[in-house]
Amino acid sequence: MQKLKNSELLLSYIREGRTMTQREKLWLIVSLSIPSILAQISATVMFFIDASMVGHLGAKASAAIGLVETTGWLMGGLGSAANMGFSVQVAHFIGANDMEAARRVLRQSIVCCIIWALVISITSLCISPYLPYWLGGNEEIAHDASLYFAIFGLSGIFFQMEGLAGSMLKCSGNMKIPSVLNIGMCVMDVVFNYLFIYILEMGVVGAAIGTGLAMLVTASAMMYFLIVKSKMLALIGRPGSFKPREDTIRTAVKIGAPMGLQHLLMGGAYIVSTVIVAPLGTIAIAAHSLAITVESLCYMPGYGIAEAATTLVGQGIGAGQRMLTRSFARMSVALGIGVMTLMGVLMWIFAPELMALMSPVEEVIALGTQVLRIEAWAEPMFAAAIVCNGVFIGAGDTLVPAVMSLVSMWAVRLTMAATLAPKYGLKGVWTAMAIELTFRGSIFLTRLFKGNWAEKLKIK
């Protein structure tokens, strides 16, 4: 049997316009996905352990974090949108073998993303005293929730730089360094959290401080490997201007703005979902938050494969290879569906044991198990939505997918959740979630196979 070539060599085939066999394409997708999947899973394990540590402090502590968690996702999503607005451009330039242009975009991205991160952090700090009450929280959890969100918001600059450097390295085809560093961040997060939550007895606030410190160390290391060590993108010894240029910013906004709007409105939808859950009581809030953390073990592999798809599609478009780009897109989606279907089966089987790791409260375990088993049925189509979105991001096609996601979330999930929650409680909310994810996956698959996303880009 012929030995498979390494991923770096196969990536050069894209830039050089060389032909790849189906086996080589599948191997390239898998080899780029595995490090990213491991990093995604390790990040999920980090949140899993965080939630478990806090969960063992009691339902109130879990509810405090769960109340503001979705708003934290919103702020993080806005940062990620800015990162992708620049990193997709870098992927296209790398595919076209124009490394100087790629580095030019990188320099500008550092300045722009630092400014954007400061805006997000200041906003988070300003709204933190009021946020828990806006979300329907009561006095017994509002104080801890406010402090947690304020500290998490102040860590936004670390999150932004870690995300920017990781996205740039991945778009250049380097999945290993970001993955290893993200795994290291998980280990540090556990150590720091144990120190601040238990040794220093800081509780919920300690969880935020521990996570922030882990992000700081990881962001520093990630930027070092990007700016100093990257073969394609290192800036040391390669002088150039950091002044933002109009054409680069315009393209970044064209790519990133729909993603930012999507994160904003999707984050808003998650916040509305939290508001729907909040009146159901502390047990429901805790079960909802912890079950979301458990479920993320299922969908993180999908995001890992989506990142590989973004890299491959981005470089394929830069190289002008239409058929290869389509092939990478469809094979990535099929792989994602297969992996997440298996994960859904495992989640359905082991839901009680997973929830027991998160909380000692029997009522939380029982309710969390029920909603996880509802959600397990939606995992295959959730995979389709995740990986298809990664494909479209790599193509720079972000507006239509953003609209599709927003319509699905607001018109299907929230409408059904608000209708079902009063009668069926948290199970009704998660039933609405499962139906919506299935619908979203279906419309994303339709767009993928219809092909308009590629036609509009004029791929050769």
C-alpha positions in Angstrom: 0.0 0.0 0.0 1.4 3.4 -0.9 2.3 5.5 2.1 0.2 8.6 2.5 1.9 12.0 2.1 2.0 14.4 5.1 -0.4 17.3 5.3 2.1 20.0 4.6 3.0 18.4 1.3 -0.6 17.9 0.4 -1.5 21.5 1.2 1.3 22.5 -1.3 -0.6 20.5 -3.9 -3.5 22.9 -3.5 -1.3 26.0 -4.1 0.5 24.3 -7.0 -2.8 23.1 -8.7 -1.7 19.5 -8.6 -4.2 16.6 -8.7 -5.1 14.7 -5.5 -6.7 11.2 -5.2 -9.9 10.8 -3.1 -7.8 9.0 -0.5 -5.3 11.8 -0.3 -8.1 14.4 0.1 -9.7 12.4 2.8 -6.4 12.0 4.6 -5.8 15.7 4.4 -9.2 16.5 5.9 -8.6 14.0 8.7 -5.0 15.1 9.4 -6.1 18.7 9.7 -9.2 17.8 11.7 -7.6 15.6 14.3 -5.5 18.2 16.1 -8.4 20.7 15.9 -10.8 18.1 17.2 -8.5 17.3 20.1 -8.2 20.9 20.9 -11.9 21.4 20.8 -12.5 18.4 23.0 -9.9 19.5 25.4 -11.5 23.0 25.6 -14.8 21.3 26.2 -13.3 19.1 28.9 -11.9 22.4 30.4 -15.4 23.9 30.6 -16.7 20.5 31.8 -14.2 20.4 34.7 -14.9 24.1 35.4 -18.6 23.5 35.6 -18.1 20.4 37.7 -15.8 22.2 40.1 -18.4 25.0 40.5 -21.3 22.6 40.4 -20.0 20.9 43.5 -20.3 24.2 45.3 -24.1 23.8 44.8 -26.9 24.7 42.4 -26.7 28.4 43.2 -23.1 28.6 42.0 -23.9 26.7 38.8 -26.9 28.9 38.2 -24.8 32.1 38.7 -22.4 31.1 35.9 -25.2 29.6 33.7 -27.1 32.9 33.9 -24.4 35.0 32.2 -22.7 32.3 30.2 -24.6 32.9 27.0 -23.8 36.6 27.1 -20.1 35.6 27.4 -20.5 33.5 24.3 -22.0 36.6 22.6 -19.0 38.7 23.4 -16.6 35.9 22.4 -18.5 35.5 19.1 -18.0 39.1 18.2 -14.3 38.8 18.8 -14.2 35.6 16.6 -16.0 37.4 13.8 -13.3 40.1 13.7 -10.6 37.4 13.6 -12.2 35.5 10.8 -12.6 38.7 8.7 -8.8 38.8 8.5 -7.8 35.2 8.6 -10.0 34.2 5.6 -8.1 36.8 3.6 -4.9 35.3 4.7 -6.0 31.8 3.6 -6.9 33.1 0.2 -3.5 34.8 -0.2 -1.7 31.7 0.9 -3.7 29.6 -1.6 -2.6 32.1 -4.3 1.1 31.7 -3.0 1.2 35.4 -2.2 2.9 35.3 1.3 3.8 38.9 1.4 0.1 39.9 1.0 -0.8 37.4 3.7 1.7 39.0 6.1 0.4 42.5 5.2 -3.1 41.5 6.3 -1.8 39.9 9.5 0.0 43.1 10.6 -3.2 45.1 10.1 -5.3 42.5 11.8 -3.3 42.7 15.0 -4.0 46.5 15.3 -7.6 46.2 14.4 -8.4 43.3 16.7 -6.7 44.8 19.7 -8.9 47.9 19.3 -12.0 45.8 18.9 -11.1 43.7 22.0 -10.8 46.8 24.1 -14.2 47.9 23.0 -15.8 44.6 23.9 -14.0 44.5 27.3 -15.0 48.0 28.3 -18.6 47.2 27.3 -18.6 44.0 29.3 -17.3 45.8 32.4 -19.9 48.6 32.1 -22.9 46.2 31.8 -21.8 43.6 34.4 -23.6 45.1 37.4 -27.0 45.1 35.6 -26.7 42.0 33.4 -28.0 39.4 35.9 -31.1 41.4 36.6 -31.7 42.0 32.8 -31.6 38.2 32.4 -34.2 37.5 35.1 -31.8 36.4 37.8 -32.7 36.9 41.5 -30.7 38.3 44.4 -29.2 35.0 45.5 -27.2 34.5 42.4 -26.9 38.1 40.9 -23.8 39.2 42.9 -21.6 36.2 41.9 -23.0 36.3 38.3 -22.0 40.0 37.9 -18.5 39.5 39.3 -17.9 36.4 37.1 -19.0 38.3 33.9 -16.9 41.4 34.8 -13.7 39.4 35.2 -14.4 37.3 32.1 -15.0 40.5 30.1 -11.7 42.0 31.3 -10.0 38.8 29.9 -11.4 39.6 26.5 -8.1 40.9 25.1 -6.4 37.6 25.9 -9.3 35.7 24.2 -9.1 37.9 21.1 -5.3 37.6 20.6 -5.4 33.8 21.3 -8.2 33.5 18.8 -6.5 35.7 16.1 -3.2 33.9 16.3 -4.9 30.5 16.3 -7.0 31.3 13.3 -4.0 32.6 11.4 -1.9 29.5 12.1 -4.8 27.2 11.1 -5.5 29.1 7.9 -1.8 28.5 7.0 -2.4 24.8 7.6 -0.7 24.6 11.0 -3.3 22.9 13.2 -0.8 21.3 15.6 0.6 24.3 17.4 -2.8 25.9 18.2 -4.2 22.5 19.2 -1.3 21.7 21.6 -1.5 25.2 23.1 -5.2 24.9 23.6 -4.8 21.6 25.3 -2.2 23.2 27.5 -4.7 26.0 28.3 -7.1 23.4 29.5 -4.5 21.9 31.9 -3.6 25.3 33.2 -7.3 26.2 33.6 -7.9 23.2 35.8 -4.8 24.0 37.9 -5.6 27.7 38.3 -9.3 27.0 39.0 -8.4 24.4 41.7 -6.1 27.0 43.3 -8.6 29.9 43.2 -11.9 28.0 43.7 -10.8 25.6 46.5 -7.4 26.5 47.9 -8.1 30.3 48.1 -11.8 29.6 48.5 -12.9 32.3 46.0 -15.8 30.2 44.5 -17.4 31.5 41.3 -15.0 34.5 41.2 -12.0 32.1 41.4 -13.3 30.2 38.3 -13.3 33.4 36.3 -9.8 34.4 37.5 -8.4 31.0 36.7 -9.8 30.9 33.2 -8.5 34.4 32.6 -4.9 33.5 33.6 -5.0 30.4 31.4 -6.0 32.5 28.5 -3.3 35.1 29.1 -0.5 32.5 29.1 -1.9 30.7 26.0 -2.4 34.0 24.1 1.2 34.9 24.7 2.5 31.6 23.5 0.2 31.6 20.5 1.3 35.0 19.3 5.0 33.9 19.7 4.5 31.0 17.4 2.7 33.1 14.9 4.9 36.2 14.8 8.3 34.5 15.4 8.1 30.8 14.4 5.6 30.5 11.6 7.2 29.5 8.3 4.7 31.4 6.2 3.5 34.3 8.4 6.4 35.2 10.8 6.9 38.9 11.0 10.3 39.0 12.7 12.9 40.1 10.2 10.2 41.0 7.6 9.5 44.7 8.2 6.2 46.2 7.0 3.5 48.7 8.0 0.9 48.0 10.7 -1.3 50.8 9.5 -4.7 49.5 8.5 -5.5 49.9 4.8 -9.0 50.7 3.4 -9.1 47.7 1.1 -8.1 45.2 3.8 -10.6 46.7 6.3 -13.4 46.7 3.7 -12.9 43.1 2.9 -12.6 42.2 6.6 -15.9 44.0 7.2 -17.5 42.2 4.2 -16.5 38.8 5.6 -16.7 39.5 9.3 -19.7 41.9 9.7 -22.3 39.2 8.7 -20.6 36.9 11.2 -20.6 39.6 13.8 -24.3 40.3 13.2 -25.0 36.6 13.3 -23.1 36.2 16.6 -24.9 39.3 18.0 -28.4 38.1 17.1 -27.6 34.5 17.8 -26.1 35.5 21.2 -29.2 37.6 21.7 -31.3 34.5 21.0 -29.3 32.5 23.5 -29.9 35.2 26.0 -33.6 35.2 25.3 -33.5 31.4 25.7 -31.9 32.0 29.2 -34.7 34.4 30.0 -37.2 31.7 29.0 -35.5 29.2 31.3 -34.9 31.6 34.3 -38.5 31.5 35.5 -38.4 27.7 35.7 -36.3 27.9 38.8 -32.7 27.4 40.1 -32.8 23.6 39.4 -33.8 24.2 35.8 -31.2 26.9 35.3 -28.5 24.7 36.7 -29.6 21.6 34.7 -29.8 23.7 31.5 -26.3 25.2 32.0 -24.6 21.9 32.9 -26.4 19.9 30.2 -25.2 22.5 27.6 -21.6 21.8 28.8 -22.1 18.0 28.5 -23.6 18.4 25.0 -20.6 20.3 23.9 -18.6 17.1 24.1 -20.7 16.0 21.2 -20.5 19.0 18.9 -16.9 20.0 19.5 -15.6 17.4 17.0 -17.9 19.0 14.4 -16.2 22.4 15.0 -12.8 20.8 14.6 -13.7 19.4 11.2 -15.3 22.8 10.3 -12.0 24.5 11.0 -10.2 22.1 8.7 -12.9 22.7 6.0 -12.4 26.5 6.4 -8.7 26.1 5.8 -9.0 23.8 2.8 -11.8 25.7 1.1 -10.1 29.0 1.7 -6.8 27.8 0.2 -8.7 26.1 -2.6 -10.4 29.3 -3.6 -7.2 31.2 -3.4 -5.6 28.7 -5.8 -8.7 28.9 -8.1 -9.5 25.2 -7.9 -13.3 24.8 -8.3 -13.7 21.0 -8.3 -11.2 20.4 -5.6 -12.9 23.0 -3.4 -16.3 21.4 -3.8 -14.9 18.0 -3.1 -13.2 19.1 0.1 -16.5 20.8 1.2 -18.7 17.7 0.7 -16.2 15.2 2.1 -15.8 17.4 5.2 -19.5 17.6 5.8 -19.9 13.8 5.4 -17.1 13.2 7.9 -18.7 15.6 10.4 -22.1 14.0 10.2 -20.6 10.6 10.8 -18.5 11.6 13.8 -21.3 13.5 15.5 -23.9 10.8 14.9 -21.6 8.4 16.9 -21.1 11.1 19.6 -24.9 11.5 19.8 -25.4 7.8 20.4 -22.8 7.8 23.2 -24.4 10.9 24.8 -27.8 9.2 24.8 -26.4 6.1 26.5 -24.2 7.8 29.1 -26.2 10.9 29.8 -26.9 10.0 33.5 -23.2 9.3 34.2 -22.1 12.5 32.5 -24.6 14.6 34.5 -23.6 12.9 37.7 -20.0 14.2 37.1 -21.4 17.7 36.8 -23.5 17.9 39.9 -24.3 15.9 43.1 -27.9 17.3 43.1 -30.3 14.4 42.1 -32.9 16.8 40.7 -30.3 18.4 38.4 -29.0 15.0 37.3 -32.4 13.7 36.4 -33.6 16.8 34.5 -30.2 17.1 32.7 -30.4 13.5 31.6 -33.9 13.9 30.1 -32.9 17.0 28.0 -29.6 15.5 26.8 -31.5 12.4 25.4 -33.9 14.8 23.6 -30.9 16.6 22.0 -29.0 13.5 21.0 -31.4 12.9 18.1 -30.5 16.3 16.6 -26.7 15.7 16.5 -26.3 14.5 12.9 -28.1 17.6 11.4 -26.3 19.8 13.9 -23.1 18.5 12.4 -24.3 19.4 8.9 -25.0 23.0 10.0 -21.6 23.3 11.8 -19.4 22.0 9.0 -21.3 23.6 6.2 -20.9 26.9 8.0 -17.1 26.3 8.1 -17.1 25.7 4.4 -19.0 28.9 3.7 -16.6 30.9 6.0 -13.6 29.5 4.1 -15.3 30.8 0.9 -15.9 34.2 2.4 -19.6 33.6 1.9 -21.0 34.7 5.3 -24.1 36.9 4.6 -26.6 34.3 3.4 -25.6 31.6 6.0 -25.9 34.2 8.7 -29.4 35.1 7.6 -30.3 31.4 7.5 -29.0 30.8 11.0 -30.8 33.8 12.4 -34.2 32.9 10.8 -33.9 29.3 12.1 -33.0 30.4 15.6 -35.5 33.2 16.0 -38.4 31.9 14.0 -38.2 28.2 14.9 -36.3 27.7 18.2 -37.4 30.7 20.3 -41.0 30.6 19.1 -41.3 27.0 20.0 -39.4 27.3 23.2 -41.6 30.2 24.5 -44.7 28.1 23.5 -43.5 24.8 25.1 -41.8 26.0 28.2 -44.8 27.0 30.3 -46.4 23.5 29.8 -43.4 21.2 29.5 -40.7 23.1 31.3 -37.0 22.6 30.4 -37.9 19.5 28.3 -40.0 21.8 26.1 -37.1 24.2 25.6 -34.8 21.4 24.6 -37.3 19.8 22.3 -37.5 23.2 20.5 -33.7 23.2 20.3 -33.6 19.7 18.8 -36.2 20.6 16.1 -34.5 23.8 15.2 -31.0 22.2 14.8 -32.5 19.6 12.5 -34.2 22.3 10.4 -31.0 24.4 10.3 -28.9 21.4 9.2 -31.3 20.7 6.4 -31.3 24.2 4.9 -27.5 24.3 5.2 -27.2 21.0 3.3 -29.5 22.3 0.6 -27.3 25.4 0.1 -24.1 23.3 0.0 -25.4 21.0 -2.7 -27.2 23.6 -4.7 -23.8 25.2 -5.2 -24.7 28.9 -5.3 -22.0 29.7 -2.6 -19.3 28.6 -5.1 -20.9 30.0 -8.2 -21.0 33.5 -6.7 -17.3 33.4 -5.9 -16.3 32.7 -9.6 -14.0 29.9 -8.7 -12.1 28.8 -11.8 
